[in-house]
Amino acid sequence: MADFQSSSHKAKWIFTPQQLAEKYKATNNRAKQMLEKYGTTRMRVDVDGSLSYPEPQVNMTENADKHSRSKPISVEEEQFMRVYYEYKLREVCSAFYFPHKIQATALLYFKRFYLQWSVMEHDPKHVMLTCIYAACKIEENHVSAEELGKGISQDHQMILNYEMIVYQSLEFDLIVYAPYRSVEGFVADIEEFCHPTDENIEKLKEIAVAEIDKIMLTDAPVMFPPGQLALAALQSANEVHRVLDFERYLESVLSRQNSAHMISEISESLHAVEKWVRKYSFPTDKDMKHINRKLKSCWGHNSHDDNKKREKKSKHKSHKSSNEMQNGPGLT
């Protein structure tokens, strides 16, 4: 595997908070414009992976009142939707007993995808499952789309339809660097640095990994290198067990790496990561019901999906609850 310093991850997928805010605002605005123009925001993904945009409304005046009932979700509501599905992504990976590296890769894929698209344009449930499927492939732990879909009662064809769109949205940068491996490297280095007891080093590592789990659910992974995420997790863990003088360890790391960064810069970055963890907020059930109603409204005028659902309902009324579930935020 290539080194992080020369990777596309470092070159293309690390952003400032301002850049992230601009990207989220831009995708949200694009979806809002689609809603105003077409009366829907949801894009259809065909079997070959191609996208179909909504058909322009012939008479927007006649449908103005109807369209006015479809309110776009806000940037903040999109954030809640992403947070919700990132947590669901972790639940699915746990249910399949996937290792940390698959979960981390899938999370990074999901985060990157929604730097390019709004959740109003592509169903986050479909994207989430496809990101897991893609992560299994790239991490050489292949699980078939059929097996993945069957395990959570979802149509596996949807995963296959979305696969190419996900790759394209990631700009085919499929090698990602998660902080779990960095934690292991730093833990081994800490053992050489201060020779802690086996018990203390294991406790430090255990808490650090738990901290990484929290960090991966924030925006920090698209703002900081994996090494800094790992150090932030270890710093938090060390505050619990006091295994070493962490500032002195940071100075040692920087001197050995001939880093151009000052200790104050690194410390500031580590504290910034901790702040992202502290301000992490998971949406309530009430939040999600409200946002999901608005999202369904944005998708409700999609002729592609509506026609298909009408046909299915008329022929297979017994499948009604399953069809409704596919438009909701929950997973069975």
MARMARMI-67770 format. One line per 5 residues: their letters; for each residue y, x, z of N, C-alpha, C, CB. Coordinates in steps of 0.1 Angstrom, whole numbers, plus 2048, in hexadecimal, padded with zeros to 3 digits. Atoms other than C-alpha are relative to their C-alpha. Last residue first. Glycine has a CB too. Example, Ala and Ser with C-alpha at 12.3 -4.5 7.8 and 13.67 -1.06 7.14 Angstrom:
BEGIN
sa = 7F5 7F7 800 7F5 889 847 80B 7F8 808 805 804 7F2 | 7F4 809 800 7D3 87B 84E 80C 809 800 800 7F6 80C
***
This chain:
BEGIN
tlgpg = 80C 805 7F8 7D8 6A3 863 7F8 80B 804 7F9 7F6 7F7 | 80C 7FC 806 7FA 6B3 859 7F4 7FA 809 7FF 80F 7FF | 80C 7FC 7F8 81B 6A4 860 7F4 804 7F8 7FD 7F4 808 | 800 7F2 7FB 83C 6A6 84D 7F4 804 808 80B 801 809 | 7FB 7FF 7F2 837 687 838 7FF 80E 805 7F9 7F7 809
nqmen = 7F2 7FF 800 834 683 812 807 802 80E 806 7F3 7FA | 7FC 7F5 809 80F 68B 810 80F 801 7FF 7FA 7FF 7F3 | 801 7F4 7F8 809 673 82E 805 80D 7F8 7F2 803 805 | 7F4 800 7F8 814 656 819 801 80D 808 800 7F4 809 | 7F5 7FE 808 7FA 65D 7FF 80D 801 808 801 7F6 7F5
sskhs = 800 7F2 804 7DF 660 819 80C 804 7F7 7F3 803 7F8 | 7FB 7F8 7F5 7E9 63F 829 800 80F 7FC 7F7 7FE 80C | 7F2 802 7FD 7E7 62D 808 804 80A 80B 803 7F2 803 | 7FA 7F3 7FF 7C5 63A 7FD 80E 800 804 7FE 808 7F4 | 805 7FA 7F4 7B3 619 804 806 80E 802 7F1 801 7FF
khksk = 7F8 804 7F4 7CA 609 7EB 7FB 806 80D 800 7F1 801 | 807 7FB 7F4 7B8 61C 7CF 809 7FD 80C 7FE 80F 7FF | 80E 7FE 803 7C0 60D 7AD 7F8 803 80D 7FE 80B 7F6 | 805 80C 806 7E2 5FD 7B4 7F1 801 7FE 807 7FD 7F2 | 801 80B 7F6 7EB 618 7CD 7FA 7F3 7FA 80E 7FC 805
kerkk = 80A 7FD 7F6 7E2 634 7B5 7FE 7F4 80A 803 80D 808 | 80D 801 807 7F6 625 798 7F4 802 80A 7FF 80B 7F5 | 802 80E 803 814 61F 7AE 7F2 7FE 7FA 80B 7FA 7F7 | 804 807 7F4 811 642 7BC 7FD 7F2 7FE 80B 802 80B | 80D 7FC 7FC 811 652 79A 7FB 7F9 80C 7FF 80F 802
nddhs = 809 806 809 82F 63E 78F 7F1 803 804 803 804 7F2 | 801 80E 7FD 842 648 7AE 7F6 7F9 7F7 80E 7F9 7FE | 809 803 7F4 839 66C 7AB 7FF 7F2 802 806 807 80C | 80D 7FA 802 846 671 787 7F7 7FC 80C 801 80F 800 | 808 808 808 863 658 78B 7F2 805 7FE 806 7FE 7F2
nhgwc = 807 7F7 809 872 66B 7A8 7F6 7F8 7F8 7F9 80C 807 | 7FD 805 80E 88A 651 7B7 7F9 809 7F6 80E 801 7FE | 805 80D 803 87B 655 7DA 802 7FB 7F2 807 7F7 809 | 80B 7FF 809 87E 67B 7DD 7FC 7F2 7FA 7F4 806 807 | 7FD 7F7 80B 8A0 67B 7ED 7F6 801 7F6 803 80E 806
sklkr = 7F6 807 808 896 65D 802 805 808 7F4 80C 7FC 809 | 807 80A 809 877 66F 80D 80A 7F8 7F7 7F8 7F6 809 | 807 7F8 80A 88D 68C 819 7F8 7F6 7F7 7F7 80A 806 | 7F6 7FC 80A 8A4 674 82C 7FA 808 7F4 80B 809 807 | 7FB 80C 806 887 664 83E 80A 803 7F5 806 7F6 80A
nihkm = 80A 804 809 878 686 845 804 7F4 7F8 7F3 7FF 806 | 7FE 7F7 80B 899 692 855 7F6 7FC 7F5 7FD 80F 804 | 7F3 803 807 89A 674 86C 801 808 7F4 80B 803 80A | 801 80E 806 875 676 875 80C 7FD 7F8 7FD 7F6 80B | 808 7FF 80C 878 69C 87A 7FE 7F2 7F9 7F2 805 804
dkdtp = 7FA 7F8 80A 895 69A 892 7F8 7FF 7F3 802 80E 804 | 7F6 808 804 884 67F 8A7 808 806 7F4 80A 7FC 80B | 806 80B 809 865 693 8A9 80A 7F7 7FA 7F6 7F8 808 | 807 80A 7F9 87B 6B0 8B6 7F9 7F6 7F6 809 7F8 80A | 7FB 80E 801 884 6CE 8A1 7F7 7F6 808 800 7FB 7F2
fsykr = 809 808 808 87C 6F1 8AD 804 7F1 800 7F1 801 807 | 800 80E 7FC 899 707 8B7 7F6 7F8 7F7 80E 7F9 7FF | 80A 808 808 89A 72D 8B5 7FF 7F2 806 7F2 807 800 | 7F9 80C 806 8BA 739 8C7 7F6 7F7 7F7 80C 804 7F8 | 7FB 809 7F5 8A7 751 8DE 806 7F3 7FA 80A 808 808
vwkev = 80B 807 7F9 892 75F 8C2 805 7F7 80A 7F7 80B 806 | 806 809 809 8B0 766 8AC 7F5 7F8 806 7FB 807 7F3 | 7F7 80C 801 8C2 776 8C9 7FA 7F5 7F7 80E 804 7FC | 803 807 7F4 8A4 78E 8CE 809 7F3 801 803 808 80D | 80D 806 802 8A8 799 8AA 7FD 7F7 80C 7F5 80B 7FE
ahlse = 7FD 80B 809 8CD 7A0 8B0 7F3 7F8 7FD 806 805 7F3 | 7FA 80B 7F8 8C4 7B4 8CF 803 7F4 7F7 80D 805 807 | 80B 805 7F8 8AD 7CA 8BA 805 7F4 808 7FB 80B 809 | 80A 808 808 8C8 7CE 8A0 7F5 7FA 808 7FA 809 7F5 | 7F9 80C 804 8E2 7D9 8BA 7F7 7F7 7F7 80D 803 7F8
siesi = 800 808 7F4 8CA 7F2 8C9 807 7F2 7FC 807 806 80B | 80D 806 7FF 8C4 800 8A6 7FF 7F7 80C 7F6 80C 803 | 802 80A 80B 8E9 804 8A0 7F2 7FA 802 801 808 7F3 | 7F8 80C 7FD 8F0 813 8C3 7FD 7F6 7F5 80F 803 801 | 807 807 7F6 8D4 82D 8BE 807 7F2 803 7FE 807 80D
mhasn = 7FD 7FD 7F2 8E5 838 89F 7F8 7F8 809 810 7FF 802 | 7FB 80A 7F7 8D4 834 87D 803 806 80E 7F6 7F4 802 | 7F1 800 801 8D2 851 865 806 7F6 80A 804 7FD 7F2 | 7F9 80C 804 8AE 856 870 80F 801 800 7FC 7F4 809 | 7F3 7FB 806 89F 879 872 808 7F4 7FA 7FD 80A 7F5
qrslv = 7FF 805 80E 87E 867 879 80C 805 7F8 800 7F1 800 | 80C 7FC 807 877 87C 898 800 7FC 7F1 7F3 7FB 807 | 7FF 7F2 802 89A 878 8A5 7F4 805 7F8 801 808 80D | 7F5 7FD 809 89A 853 8A0 801 80F 7FD 80D 7FB 805 | 805 805 80D 878 84E 8B1 80B 804 7F6 7FE 7F1 800
selyr = 80B 7F7 805 882 864 8CF 7FC 7FC 7F2 7F4 7FF 809 | 7FA 7F3 804 8A3 851 8D3 7F6 80A 7FB 807 806 80C | 7F9 803 80D 890 830 8D2 807 80D 7FC 80B 7F5 802 | 80A 801 80B 879 83D 8ED 806 7FE 7F3 7F5 7F5 803 | 804 7F2 803 896 847 903 7F5 801 7F5 7FB 807 80D
efdlv = 7F5 7FA 807 8A4 824 900 7FC 80F 7FC 80C 800 808 | 800 804 80E 882 815 908 80B 807 7F9 801 7F1 7FF | 7F1 800 801 87C 828 929 802 7FE 7F1 807 80E 805 | 7F9 7F4 804 857 81F 92B 80F 7FE 800 7FC 804 7F3 | 809 7F5 802 83E 806 938 807 80D 7FD 7F7 7FC 7F4
rhven = 7FA 7F4 7FD 857 7EE 947 7F7 80C 7FF 806 800 80E | 809 7F6 7FA 83F 7D1 946 806 80D 804 7F4 802 7F8 | 80A 807 7F7 855 7B3 93E 7F8 80A 808 7F7 7F7 7F8 | 7F8 806 7F5 873 7C5 92F 7F7 7F9 80A 80A 7F7 7FA | 7FE 7F5 7F6 859 7DA 91B 809 7FB 80C 807 80C 7FA
asqla = 80C 7FE 7F8 84E 7BB 909 802 80A 80B 7F4 804 7F7 | 801 80C 7F8 871 7B3 8FE 7F4 801 809 7FF 7F3 7F7 | 7F6 7FF 7F6 875 7D7 8F2 800 7F4 809 80E 800 7F9 | 804 7F7 7F5 854 7D5 8E1 80A 802 80B 7FD 80E 7F9 | 80B 806 7F8 85E 7B6 8CE 7FB 809 80B 7F4 7FD 7F6
alalq = 7FA 80B 7F8 87F 7C5 8C3 7F5 7F9 809 807 7F6 7F7 | 7F9 7FA 7F4 86D 7E5 8B9 806 7F5 809 80A 80A 7FB | 80A 7FC 7F7 855 7D0 8A3 806 807 80C 7F7 80A 7F9 | 805 80C 7F9 872 7BD 893 7F5 805 80A 7F9 7F7 7F5 | 7F6 804 7F6 883 7DF 88C 7FB 7F3 808 80E 7FD 7FA
gppfm = 800 7F6 7F5 864 7ED 87B 80A 7FB 80B 804 80D 7FB | 80B 802 7F6 860 7CD 867 800 809 80C 7F3 800 7F9 | 80D 7FA 804 882 7D1 857 7F6 7FE 80A 803 80F 7FE | 802 7F4 7FA 89D 7B7 861 7F3 806 7FB 7FF 7FF 810 | 7F4 7F9 7FD 8AD 79A 850 7FE 80E 806 808 7F8 80A
vpadt = 7F9 7FE 80D 891 787 83F 80E 806 802 802 7F2 7F9 | 808 7F8 80A 87A 78B 85D 806 802 7F2 7F2 7F9 7FF | 800 7F2 7FE 896 780 875 7F8 808 7F6 7FC 804 80E | 7FB 7FA 80C 899 75D 867 800 80F 801 80D 7FB 7FD | 7F1 800 801 883 750 884 804 805 7F2 807 808 80B
lmikd = 7FC 80E 802 85E 746 885 80F 7FF 7FF 7FB 7F7 80B | 804 804 80D 853 76B 881 804 7F1 7FC 7F1 801 7FE | 7F6 7FB 80A 867 774 8A0 7FD 7FB 7F2 800 810 800 | 7F3 807 7FF 852 75E 8B6 80A 804 7F6 806 801 80E | 803 80E 804 831 76C 8AA 80C 7F7 801 7F5 7FA 809
ieava = 800 800 80F 840 78F 8AD 7FD 7F2 7FB 7F6 80A 7FA | 7F2 801 804 847 787 8D2 801 800 7F1 807 80C 806 | 7FB 80D 7FD 822 77F 8D7 80F 7FE 7FC 7FE 7FC 80F | 806 808 80B 819 7A0 8C6 804 7F1 802 7F0 801 800 | 7F8 7FD 80C 831 7B2 8DE 7FB 7F7 7F4 7FE 80F 7FD
ieklk = 7F4 808 800 821 7A0 8FC 808 803 7F4 808 804 80D | 803 80E 800 7FE 7AC 8F3 80D 7F8 800 7F8 7FC 80C | 804 804 80E 80A 7CF 8EA 7FE 7F1 7FF 7F3 808 7FC | 7F4 7FE 809 81C 7D5 90B 7FD 7FB 7F2 804 80E 800 | 7F7 80B 7FC 7FE 7C6 91F 80D 801 7F7 804 801 80F
eined = 805 80C 805 7E7 7DE 90C 808 7F4 803 7F1 7FD 806 | 7FE 800 80E 7FD 7FB 913 7FB 7F4 7F9 7FA 80D 7F9 | 7F1 802 803 7FF 7F3 938 802 7FF 7F1 808 80B 806 | 7FC 80E 7FC 7D9 7EF 93C 80E 7FD 7FC 7FE 7FE 80F | 806 809 80A 7D1 80F 929 804 7F2 802 7F1 802 7FF
tphcf = 80E 804 7FD 7E9 822 940 7FB 7F7 7F5 7FE 7F9 80E | 802 80B 7F6 809 830 931 7F1 7FD 802 807 7F3 7FB | 80E 801 7FA 809 852 920 7FF 7F6 80B 7FD 80E 806 | 800 801 7F2 82F 855 91A 7F3 7FE 808 809 7F5 804 | 7F3 7FD 7FA 835 85F 8F6 800 800 80F 80A 7F5 7FB
eeida = 7FE 7F2 801 811 861 8E9 80D 804 808 801 805 7F2 | 80B 7FA 7F8 809 83E 8F5 802 80F 801 7F3 7FC 7FB | 7FC 801 7F2 82B 833 8E8 7F6 806 809 802 7F1 804 | 7F6 7F6 7FE 821 83F 8C5 805 800 80F 80C 7FE 7F7 | 807 7F3 800 801 82B 8C6 80A 80B 802 7F9 802 7F2
vfgev = 808 800 7F4 816 80C 8D0 7F8 80E 801 7F6 7F4 801 | 7F7 7FC 7F5 82F 814 8B5 7F8 801 80D 80B 7F5 801 | 7FC 7F3 802 814 813 89A 809 805 80B 807 802 7F3 | 80B 7F7 7FD 804 7F4 8A7 804 80E 7FF 7F4 7FC 7F6 | 803 801 7F2 825 7E2 8A8 7F5 80A 804 7FD 7F2 805
srypa = 7F7 7F7 7FA 82C 7ED 884 7FF 801 80F 80F 7FC 7FD | 805 7F3 802 80C 7DC 879 809 80B 806 7FE 803 7F1 | 80B 7FE 7F7 818 7BC 889 7FA 80E 7FE 7F5 7F6 7FC | 7FE 7F7 7F5 83B 7BF 879 7F3 802 809 80A 7FB 809 | 7FE 807 7F3 832 7B0 858 800 80A 80B 7F4 7F6 802
yvild = 803 7F8 7F4 837 7C2 837 803 7F8 80C 809 80D 7FF | 7F6 802 7F5 834 7AE 817 7FC 809 80C 802 7F1 803 | 803 7F6 7F5 822 7B6 7F6 80C 7FE 80A 7FF 80E 7FB | 80A 805 7F7 826 797 7E0 7FB 809 80B 7F4 7FC 7F8 | 800 7F6 7F6 846 79E 7CE 7F7 7FB 80B 80F 803 806
felsq = 80D 7F8 801 83D 788 7B0 800 80C 80A 7FD 804 7F2 | 7FD 7F5 80A 862 77C 7AF 7F4 809 7FF 80D 807 803 | 801 7F4 7F8 859 768 7CF 803 80C 7F7 7F2 802 806 | 7F5 801 7F7 865 749 7BC 800 80D 809 7FE 7F4 809 | 7F3 7FE 808 84E 752 79F 80C 801 80A 802 7F5 7F6
yvime = 7FF 7F2 805 830 756 7B6 80D 803 7F9 7F4 804 7F7 | 7FE 7F8 7F5 837 735 7C7 801 80F 7FC 7F5 7FE 80B | 7F2 802 7FC 83B 723 7A6 803 809 80C 803 7F1 803 | 7F8 7F7 808 81A 733 79B 80F 7FE 803 7FE 7FC 7F1 | 802 7F2 7FE 807 725 7B9 809 808 7F7 7F2 804 7FC
ynlim = 7F5 7FA 7FA 816 702 7BA 7FF 810 7FF 803 7FC 80E | 7F4 803 808 7FE 6F1 7A3 80B 809 804 803 7F2 801 | 801 7F9 80D 7E0 703 7B3 80C 7FD 7F8 7F3 7FC 7F9 | 7FF 7F2 7FD 7EB 6F6 7D6 800 809 7F3 7F5 805 809 | 7F2 7FE 7FD 7F0 6D3 7C9 803 80F 802 805 7F7 80B
qhdqs = 7FA 7FE 80D 7CD 6D4 7BA 80F 803 801 7FE 7F4 7F7 | 7FF 7F2 803 7C0 6DA 7DD 807 803 7F3 7F2 806 800 | 805 7FE 80E 7C8 6B6 7E7 802 80F 7FC 807 7F7 7F6 | 7F6 800 80A 7CC 6B7 80D 7FA 802 7F2 80B 80A 803 | 800 80D 807 7B4 6AE 829 80C 7FE 7F6 802 7F5 80B
igkgl = 7F5 807 7FA 7BB 6CD 83E 803 7F3 7F9 80D 808 801 | 7FF 7FD 7F2 79B 6E0 839 80B 7F8 807 802 80E 802 | 80A 809 7F9 796 6CF 817 801 802 80F 7F2 804 7FB | 7FC 80E 800 7B6 6DF 80A 7F7 7F6 808 801 7FB 7F1 | 7F4 801 7F8 7AD 702 815 804 7F1 801 80B 808 7FB
eeasv = 804 7FF 7F2 789 6FF 808 80C 7FE 809 7FA 80E 803 | 808 80C 7FC 795 6F1 7E7 7FC 801 80E 7F3 7FF 7F7 | 7F6 80B 7FE 7B0 70C 7E4 7F9 7F3 804 808 7FD 7F3 | 7FD 808 80B 795 726 7E9 80A 7F5 803 7F3 7FA 7FA | 805 80D 7FD 798 73F 805 804 7F7 7F4 806 7FA 80E
hneei = 7FF 80C 809 79D 763 7FD 7F9 7F4 805 7FA 804 7F2 | 808 808 7F7 7A2 77C 819 7FF 7F2 7F9 807 7FF 80F | 80E 7FE 803 7AF 798 803 7F7 7F9 80A 7FD 80F 800 | 806 7F8 7F5 7D2 799 812 7F1 801 800 804 7F9 80D | 7FA 7F3 800 7E1 78F 7F1 7FB 808 80B 80F 7FF 801
kcaay = 804 7F8 80C 7C9 772 7EC 805 80E 801 806 7F9 7F4 | 80E 7FD 7FF 7CC 764 80F 7FB 809 7F5 7F7 7F3 801 | 801 7F5 7F6 7F2 767 80D 7F1 804 802 805 7FB 80E | 7FC 7F3 806 7F1 752 7ED 7FF 80C 809 80F 7FF 7FB | 80A 7FD 80A 7DD 736 7FE 803 80D 7F9 7FF 7F5 7F5
ictlm = 80C 7FB 7F9 7F4 737 81C 7F5 804 7F6 7FA 7F4 809 | 7FD 7F3 7FA 812 735 806 7F5 806 807 80D 7FF 808 | 801 7F7 80B 803 718 7F3 803 80E 804 809 7FC 7F4 | 80E 7FE 803 7FE 705 813 7FD 80A 7F5 7F9 7F3 7FD | 806 7F9 7F5 822 70A 81D 7F1 803 7FD 801 7F7 80D
vhkpd = 7FD 7F2 800 82F 701 7FB 7FA 808 80B 810 802 801 | 807 7FA 80C 81D 6E0 7FA 802 80F 7FF 804 7F9 7F3 | 80E 800 7FD 829 6D7 81D 7F8 807 7F5 7FB 7F2 803 | 804 7F4 7F8 84C 6E3 815 7F1 800 804 808 801 80C | 806 804 7F3 84F 6C9 7F9 7FB 80C 808 7F4 7F6 7FD
hemvs = 80F 7FE 7FF 864 6D9 7DE 7FB 7FD 80E 7FD 80F 7FC | 805 7FE 80E 887 6CF 7D3 7F1 801 800 806 80C 7FA | 7FF 80D 807 894 6BF 7F4 7FA 801 7F2 80F 7FD 7FF | 80B 808 7FD 886 6DD 806 801 7F2 7FA 7FE 7FE 810 | 7FD 809 7F5 8A0 6F1 7F3 7F3 7F8 803 80B 7F6 7FD
wqlyf = 800 80F 802 896 70E 7DE 804 7F9 80C 7F1 7FC 7FB | 7FE 803 80E 89B 734 7D9 801 7F1 7FE 7F5 805 7F8 | 7F3 7F9 803 89F 73F 7FE 804 7FC 7F1 7FF 80F 802 | 7F4 809 7FD 885 724 804 80D 808 801 7FD 7F9 80D | 800 80B 80A 86A 739 7F2 80C 7F7 802 7F3 7F7 801
rkfyl = 7FA 7FB 80D 873 758 806 801 7F5 7F6 7F8 80B 7FA | 7F1 7FD 7FE 86D 747 827 806 804 7F3 801 80B 80B | 7FA 80D 7FE 84B 739 81B 80F 801 802 7FA 7F8 80D | 7FF 807 80D 840 75A 80E 808 7F3 801 7F1 7FE 7FB | 7F5 7F9 807 84A 76B 82F 801 7FA 7F2 7FC 80F 7FF
lataq = 7F3 803 7FB 836 751 842 80B 806 7F8 801 804 80F | 7FD 80E 805 818 755 82B 80D 7FC 805 7F5 7F6 806 | 7FD 7FF 80E 818 77B 831 804 7F2 7FA 7F4 805 7F8 | 7F3 7FA 802 81B 777 856 804 800 7F2 800 80E 806 | 7F6 809 7FB 7FE 75E 858 80E 806 7FD 7FE 7FD 80F
ikhpf = 7FF 80B 809 7E9 774 842 80B 7F6 804 7F2 7F8 7FF | 7FA 7FB 80D 7F0 793 856 801 7F5 7F6 7F8 80C 7FB | 7F2 800 7FF 7E9 781 877 807 804 7F3 805 80A 80B | 7FA 7F5 7F8 7C5 77A 86E 80F 800 7FF 7FB 80E 7FB | 7FB 7F5 809 7BA 758 861 806 80B 809 80A 7FB 7F6
yfasc = 802 7F3 7FA 7A6 744 87A 804 80B 7F7 7F1 801 804 | 80A 7F9 808 7A6 725 863 7FD 80E 805 806 802 7F2 | 80C 809 801 7B6 70F 87E 7F6 807 7F7 805 7F3 7F9 | 808 7FF 7F4 7CD 72C 887 7F4 7F8 7FF 808 7FB 80C | 806 7F3 800 7DA 72F 863 7F7 802 80D 80B 80B 800
verlk = 80B 800 80B 7E0 70A 862 7F9 80D 800 806 7FD 7F2 | 80B 808 7FB 7F3 70B 883 7F4 800 7F7 805 7F1 803 | 808 7F8 7F6 808 728 877 7F5 7F8 806 80A 804 80C | 807 7F5 807 812 715 858 7F8 808 80A 80A 809 7F9 | 80D 806 805 81A 6F7 86E 7F8 80A 7F8 804 7F4 7F6
yeyyv = 809 802 7F4 833 70C 881 7F3 7FA 7FB 807 7F7 80A | 805 7F2 7FC 842 718 860 7F7 7FF 80C 80D 809 803 | 80C 7FD 808 842 6F3 856 7FC 80F 802 804 7FE 7F1 | 80C 809 7FD 858 6E8 873 7F4 805 7F8 804 7F2 7FC | 806 7FC 7F2 870 706 870 7F3 7F8 803 80B 7FD 80B
rmfqe = 807 7F3 802 875 6FF 84A 7F9 804 80D 80A 80A 7FC | 80C 803 808 87D 6DA 852 7F8 80D 7FD 804 7FA 7F2 | 80A 806 7F7 895 6E4 86E 7F3 7FD 7F8 805 7F2 805 | 805 7F6 7F7 8A7 6FB 856 7F5 7FB 80A 80C 806 808 | 80A 7F8 808 8A9 6E0 83C 7FA 80B 809 807 807 7F4
eevsi = 80C 808 801 8BA 6CA 856 7F5 807 7F8 802 7F2 7FA | 806 7FF 7F3 8D4 6E5 85D 7F2 7F8 800 809 7FB 80A | 805 7F2 7FE 8DB 6E9 838 7F9 801 80D 80B 80A 7FF | 7F7 7F5 7FE 8DF 6C3 836 7FA 80D 801 809 7FE 80D | 800 7FA 7F3 8C8 6A9 828 809 80C 801 7F1 804 804
pksrs = 806 7F3 800 8D3 695 80A 7FF 806 80E 808 80B 7F7 | 7F7 7F6 7FB 8DB 670 80E 7F8 80E 801 804 7FD 80F | 808 7F4 7FF 8C9 657 7F8 80A 80C 805 7F9 804 7F3 | 809 801 7F4 8DA 636 800 7F8 80D 802 7F7 7F4 7FF | 7F8 7FC 7F4 8F6 63F 7E8 7F8 7FF 80D 80C 7F6 801
hkdan = 800 7F1 7FE 8DC 640 7CC 808 803 80D 806 807 7F4 | 80D 7FC 7FD 8D6 61A 7CF 7FF 80F 803 7F6 7FD 7F5 | 802 805 7F2 8FB 612 7D0 7F2 805 805 801 7F1 800 | 7F7 7F9 7F7 901 628 7B1 7FD 7FC 80F 80F 7FE 7FD | 808 7FC 7F5 8E4 61A 79D 807 807 80B 7F5 809 7FB
etmnv = 808 80B 7FB 8F8 605 785 7F8 804 80D 7F6 7FB 7F6 | 7F7 80A 7FA 912 621 782 7F8 7F4 806 80A 7FA 7F6 | 7FD 7FD 7F2 8F8 63C 77C 808 7F6 807 806 80E 801 | 7F4 807 7FB 8EB 62C 75D 803 802 80E 7FF 7F1 7FD | 7F9 805 80B 8D3 642 74A 80D 7F9 804 7F7 7F6 7F9
qpepy = 7FF 80E 7FF 8C9 657 768 808 7FB 7F4 806 7FC 80D | 7F3 805 7FD 8C0 67A 75D 800 7F1 800 80A 805 7F6 | 7FA 805 80B 89A 682 75E 80E 7FB 804 7F8 7F4 7F9 | 7FE 80E 801 890 697 77B 807 7FC 7F3 808 7FB 80C | 7F4 805 7F9 886 6BB 774 801 7F1 7FF 80C 807 7FB
slsgd = 7FA 80B 807 862 6C4 76B 80C 7FB 808 7F6 7F5 7FD | 7F8 80A 7F8 856 6E6 777 805 7F5 7F6 80C 807 806 | 7F2 802 805 839 6F9 768 807 7F6 807 7FF 7FD 7F1 | 7F6 7F9 7F8 81B 703 77D 80E 7FF 7FB 7FD 80F 801 | 7FF 7F2 805 801 6FB 762 80A 808 808 803 800 7F2
vdvrm = 80D 7F8 7FE 7F7 6DC 776 801 80E 7FC 7F5 7F9 7F8 | 80B 804 808 81B 6D0 778 7F4 809 802 804 800 7F1 | 807 7F4 804 834 6D5 794 7F3 7FB 7F9 7FC 809 80C | 80F 801 802 84B 6B7 797 7FB 80E 7FB 7FD 7F5 7F5 | 804 7FB 80D 86E 6BD 7A5 7F1 7FF 7FF 804 80F 7FE
rttgy = 80D 7FA 800 87B 6A8 7C2 7FC 804 7F2 7F6 7F7 806 | 800 7F2 7FF 8A0 6A3 7C3 7F3 807 7FE 806 805 80D | 80C 7FA 7F9 8A5 67F 7B9 802 80F 800 7F3 7FC 7F9 | 805 80A 7F7 8C2 668 7AD 7F3 805 808 7FD 7F3 7FA | 80D 806 804 8C6 67E 78F 7FB 7F5 809 7F6 80A 7FF
kelmq = 801 801 80E 8EA 68A 790 7F4 7F8 7FC 7FF 80E 7F9 | 7F5 807 806 8F3 685 7B4 7FE 7FD 7F1 80D 807 802 | 801 80E 7FB 8D1 68F 7C0 80B 7F8 7FB 801 800 810 | 80B 807 807 8D1 6AE 7AA 7FF 7F1 804 7F3 807 802 | 7FB 803 80E 8F3 6B8 7B7 7F6 7F9 7F8 805 80C 7F9
karnn = 7F7 80B 7FF 8E6 6B5 7DB 805 7FC 7F2 80C 804 809 | 807 80C 7FF 8C9 6CB 7D1 809 7F4 802 7F7 801 80D | 806 803 80C 8E0 6E6 7C4 7F8 7F3 801 7F7 80B 7FB | 7F6 806 809 8F5 6E4 7E3 7FA 7FC 7F2 80C 80A 7FE | 7FD 80D 7FC 8D7 6EA 7F9 80A 7F9 7F7 806 800 80F
takyk = 80B 809 803 8CC 707 7E5 802 7F2 804 7F3 806 806 | 800 801 80E 8EF 717 7E7 7F4 7F7 7FB 7FE 80E 7F9 | 7F6 80A 804 8F3 710 80C 7FF 7FE 7F1 80E 805 804 | 804 80D 7FC 8D2 721 814 80A 7F5 7FC 7FE 7FF 810 | 80B 804 808 8DB 73F 7FF 7FB 7F2 804 7F4 80A 802
ealqq = 7FB 803 80D 8FE 742 80E 7F4 7FB 7F7 806 80C 7F9 | 7F9 80D 800 8F0 740 831 805 7FC 7F3 80D 802 80A | 809 80B 7FE 8D7 75B 829 807 7F2 800 7F8 802 80E | 808 802 80C 8F1 772 81B 7F6 7F4 801 7F9 80D 7FC | 7F7 807 809 907 76D 83A 7F9 7FD 7F2 80D 809 7FD
ptfiw = 7FF 80E 7FD 8EA 775 851 80A 7F8 7F7 806 7FF 80F | 7F7 802 7F4 8E5 795 83E 800 7F1 804 80E 806 7FD | 7F3 805 802 8C6 798 827 809 800 80D 7FF 7F1 7FB | 7F9 7FF 7F3 8A6 7AB 824 80E 7FC 7FE 7FF 80F 805 | 802 80B 7F8 891 7A0 806 805 801 80F 7F1 7FD 800
kakhs = 7FC 80E 805 89B 7B4 7E8 7FF 7F5 80A 7F7 7FD 7F5 | 7F5 800 80A 89A 7DA 7EF 805 7F2 7FD 7FA 806 7F4 | 7F3 7FB 7FB 887 7D9 810 80B 7FF 7F6 7FE 80F 803 | 7FC 807 7F3 86C 7C1 805 80D 806 805 7F4 802 80B | 7F8 80B 804 86C 7D1 7E2 805 7F7 80C 7F9 7F6 7F6
ssqfd = 806 80D 804 85E 7F0 7F2 80A 7F6 7FB 7F9 7F9 80C | 7FF 800 80E 869 814 7F3 7FC 7F2 7FA 7F8 80B 7F9 | 7F3 7FB 804 871 815 818 802 7FF 7F1 801 80F 804 | 7F5 80A 7FF 854 7FE 820 80D 805 7FA 801 7FC 80E | 7F9 7FF 7F4 83A 818 813 80C 7F5 800 806 80E 801
am = 7F3 7F9 800 823 80C 7F8 807 801 80D 809 7FB 7F5 | 7F4 808 800 800 800 800 80C 809 800 800 7F6 80C
***
